[in-house]
Amino acid sequence: MEKYLLDANVLPRRTNSADPQHNQCRQAVETLKRRGAQLCVVP
């Protein structure tokens, strides 16, 4: 299983549909999840 460290800006952009990068972040996360990747976030 591949692991990916997500930038802290990805999560708010993914959940805020008004953000200009919302679709790009949403699609990137969905693609990684479909591939079985483990997504990691650190404080």
C-alpha positions as CSV (number, residue, x, y, z in Angstrom):
1,M,0.0,0.0,0.0
2,E,1.4,3.4,-1.0
3,K,1.2,6.2,1.6
4,Y,0.8,9.9,0.7
5,L,1.3,12.8,3.0
6,L,-1.4,15.4,2.2
7,D,-0.6,19.1,2.4
8,A,-2.7,20.7,5.2
9,N,-4.5,22.9,2.6
10,V,-6.0,19.9,0.8
11,L,-8.6,19.1,3.4
12,P,-10.2,22.6,3.7
13,R,-10.2,23.0,-0.1
14,R,-11.7,19.6,-0.6
15,T,-14.6,20.4,1.8
16,N,-15.2,24.0,0.7
17,S,-17.1,24.0,-2.6
18,A,-16.5,27.7,-3.1
19,D,-12.7,27.3,-3.1
20,P,-11.3,27.7,-6.6
21,Q,-9.2,24.5,-6.2
22,H,-12.1,22.4,-4.7
23,N,-12.6,20.2,-7.7
24,Q,-8.9,19.6,-8.2
25,C,-8.4,18.6,-4.6
26,R,-11.5,16.4,-4.5
27,Q,-10.6,14.6,-7.6
28,A,-7.0,14.0,-6.5
29,V,-8.1,12.5,-3.1
30,E,-10.7,10.3,-4.8
31,T,-8.2,9.0,-7.3
32,L,-5.7,8.1,-4.6
33,K,-8.4,6.4,-2.5
34,R,-9.5,4.4,-5.5
35,R,-5.9,3.2,-6.0
36,G,-5.9,2.0,-2.4
37,A,-3.5,4.6,-1.2
38,Q,-3.2,5.4,2.5
39,L,-3.7,9.2,3.0
40,C,-1.8,10.8,5.9
41,V,-2.2,14.2,7.5
42,V,0.0,15.6,10.2
43,P,-0.6,18.6,12.4
